[in-house]
Amino acid sequence: MSKFSNDNPFFEFMGELGDWMILNVLFILTSLPLVTIGMSMTAMYKIALRKRRGESNYIIREYFKACREEWKQSTVLWLILLVSGSVFIFDLIYTRKWGIVFSVAIVILMVIWSFLFSYVFPLQARFQNSIKNTMKNALFLAVKYFPYTLLIAALNLIPVICLLAGARITMMVTPIYCFIGFGITAKINSILFSRIFDSFMQMSEEEA
């Protein structure tokens, strides 16, 4: 008769699933004040990238430590993105009468904004840098690794797309995101960001 073991693939899978569910709930709870979303995003990606490298063991402790370390700069980055994104949405809604050219220009700026949003917090989680350089590196990497960028941005936009699709779709996906959706998105994105950051670091070392 076989014995239960922590090495059993089923228990490993359930343990891993539980970690991502915990990370998801922590992200939601710490994002509730809204102004803390940047800090929460950075902390979530810091844990996700550590798990990808096999360096994370205590999710809750490490998450709150990351929040304490990253809250200041991450909050500034978030406020920059929040204000600029709000301006773009306002312009798109209320200035459509200015013509198609203006509307297209705003859409392009919003696409660039979504790329920056996708990269800024993972970069903040992985590297120590100034706000200016983090923004510059986010734009550089978004362009250089454009196929990855499209996939990452698409994953990040799923909740927004569901909201725009109507109340029925929103009600269907809300339980998923309440329990694990954000965590799974961070898990998938962390795989892509690990490849991007490793390539970026190797390129920087070769240029040095």
For each residue, the residues with C-beta under 8 A, 3 or more apart:
1:
2:
3:
4: 8 11
5: 8 11
6: 11 12
7: 11 12
8: 4 5 11 12
9: 12 13
10: 13 14
11: 4 5 6 7 8 14 15
12: 6 7 8 9 15 16
13: 9 10 16 17
14: 10 11 17 18
15: 11 12 18 19
16: 12 13 19 20
17: 13 14 20 21 180
18: 14 15 21 22
19: 15 16 22 23 51 59
20: 16 17 23 24 180 183 184 186 187
21: 17 18 24 25 179 180 183
22: 18 19 25 26 59 60
23: 19 20 26 27 44 47 48 59 63 183 186
24: 20 21 27 28 177 178 179 180 181 182 183 184
25: 21 22 28 29 179
26: 22 23 29 30 40 43 44 59 60 63
27: 23 24 30 31 40 41 43 44 182 183 186
28: 24 25 31 32 178 182
29: 25 26 32
30: 26 27 36 39 40 43 67
31: 27 28 34 36 37 40
32: 28 29 36
33: 36
34: 31 37
35: 75 78 79
36: 30 31 32 33 39 40 71 75
37: 31 34 40 41 78
38: 41 42 74 75 76 77 78 79 81 121
39: 30 36 42 43 67 70 71 74 75 78
40: 26 27 30 31 36 37 43 44 67
41: 27 37 38 44 45 74 78 121
42: 38 39 45 46 66 70 74 121 124 125
43: 26 27 30 39 40 46 47 63 64 66 67 70 125
44: 23 26 27 40 41 47 48 63 182 183 186
45: 41 42 48 49 121 122 124 125 126 186 189 190 193
46: 42 43 49 50 62 66 70 125 126
47: 23 43 44 50 51 56 59 62 63 66
48: 23 44 45 51 52 186 187 189 190
49: 45 46 52 53 122 125 126 190 193 194 197
50: 46 47 53 55 56 62
51: 19 47 48 54 55 56 187 190
52: 48 49 190 191 194
53: 49 50 194
54: 51
55: 50 51
56: 47 50 51 59 62
57: 62
58: 61 62
59: 19 22 23 26 47 56 62 63
60: 22 26 63 64
61: 58 64 65
62: 46 47 50 56 57 58 59 65 66
63: 23 26 43 44 47 59 60 66 67
64: 43 60 61 67 68
65: 61 62 68 69
66: 42 43 46 47 62 63 69 70 125
67: 30 39 40 43 63 64 70 71
68: 64 65 71
69: 65 66
70: 39 42 43 46 66 67 73 74 124 125
71: 36 39 67 68 74 75
72: 75 76
73: 70 76 77 124 131 134
74: 38 39 41 42 70 71 77 78 121 124
75: 35 36 38 39 71 72 78 79
76: 38 72 73 79 80 131
77: 38 73 74 80 81 120 121 124 131 134 135
78: 35 37 38 39 41 74 75 81 82
79: 35 38 75 76 82 83
80: 76 77 83 84 131 135
81: 38 77 78 84 85 113 116 117 120
82: 78 79 85 86
83: 79 80 86 87
84: 80 81 87 88 113
85: 81 82 88 89 110 113 117
86: 82 83 89 90
87: 83 84 90 91
88: 84 85 91 92 106 109 110 113
89: 85 86 92 93 110
90: 86 87 93 94
91: 87 88 94 95 102 106
92: 88 89 95 96 103 106 107 110
93: 89 90 96
94: 90 91
95: 91 92 98 102 103 106
96: 92 93 103
97:
98: 95 102 103
99: 102 103
100: 103 104
101: 104 105
102: 91 95 98 99 105 106
103: 92 95 96 98 99 100 106 107
104: 100 101 107 108
105: 101 102 108 109
106: 88 91 92 95 102 103 109 110
107: 92 103 104 110 111
108: 104 105 111 112
109: 88 105 106 112 113
110: 85 88 89 92 106 107 113 114
111: 107 108 114 115
112: 108 109 115 116 139
113: 81 84 85 88 109 110 116 117
114: 110 111 117 118 153 156 157
115: 111 112 118 119 138 139 142 149 153
116: 81 112 113 119 120 135 138 139 142
117: 81 85 113 114 120 121 156
118: 114 115 122 142 149 152 153 156 189
119: 115 116 122 123 137 138 139 141 142 149 152
120: 77 81 116 117 123 124 134 135 138
121: 38 41 42 45 74 77 117 124 125
122: 45 49 118 119 125 126 189 190 193 197
123: 119 120 126 127 129 134 137 138 141
124: 42 45 70 73 74 77 120 121 127 129 134
125: 42 43 45 46 49 66 70 121 122
126: 45 46 49 122 123 193 197
127: 123 124 134 137 197
128:
129: 123 124 133 134 137
130: 133 134
131: 73 76 77 80 134 135
132: 135 136
133: 129 130 136 137
134: 73 77 120 123 124 127 129 130 131 137 138
135: 77 80 116 120 131 132 138 139
136: 132 133 139 140
137: 119 123 127 129 133 134 140 141
138: 115 116 119 120 123 134 135 141 142
139: 112 115 116 119 135 136 142 143
140: 136 137 143 144
141: 119 123 137 138 144 145 149 196 200
142: 115 116 118 119 138 139 145 146 149
143: 139 140 146 149
144: 140 141
145: 141 142 148 149 196 199
146: 142 143 149 150
147: 150 151
148: 145 151 152 192 195 196
149: 115 118 119 141 142 143 145 146 152 153
150: 146 147 153 154
151: 147 148 154 155 192
152: 118 119 148 149 155 156 189 192 193
153: 114 115 118 149 150 156 157
154: 150 151 157 158
155: 151 152 158 185 188 189
156: 114 117 118 152 153 185 189
157: 114 153 154 160 161
158: 154 155 161 162 173 181 185
159: 162 163 173 177 181
160: 157 163 164
161: 157 158 164 165
162: 158 159 165 169 170 172 173
163: 159 160 170
164: 160 161
165: 161 162 168 169 170
166: 169 170
167: 170 171
168: 165 171 172
169: 162 165 166 172 173
170: 162 163 165 166 167 173 174
171: 167 168 174
172: 162 168 169 175 176
173: 158 159 162 169 170 176 177 181
174: 170 171 177 178
175: 172 178 179
176: 172 173 179 180 181
177: 24 159 173 174 180 181 182
178: 24 28 174 175 181
179: 21 24 25 175 176
180: 17 20 21 24 176 177 183 184
181: 24 158 159 173 176 177 178 184 185
182: 24 27 28 44 177 185 186
183: 20 21 23 24 27 44 180 186 187
184: 20 24 180 181 187 188
185: 155 156 158 181 182 188 189
186: 20 23 27 44 45 48 182 183 189 190
187: 20 48 51 183 184 190 191
188: 155 184 185 191 192
189: 45 48 118 122 152 155 156 185 186 192 193
190: 45 48 49 51 52 122 186 187 193 194
191: 52 187 188 194 195
192: 148 151 152 188 189 195 196
193: 45 49 122 126 152 189 190 196 197
194: 49 52 53 190 191 197 198
195: 148 191 192 198 199
196: 141 145 148 192 193 199 200
197: 49 122 126 127 193 194 200 201
198: 194 195 201 202
199: 145 195 196 202 203
200: 141 196 197 203 204
201: 197 198 204 205
202: 198 199 205 206
203: 199 200 206 207
204: 200 201 207 208
205: 201 202 208
206: 202 203
207: 203 204
208: 204 205
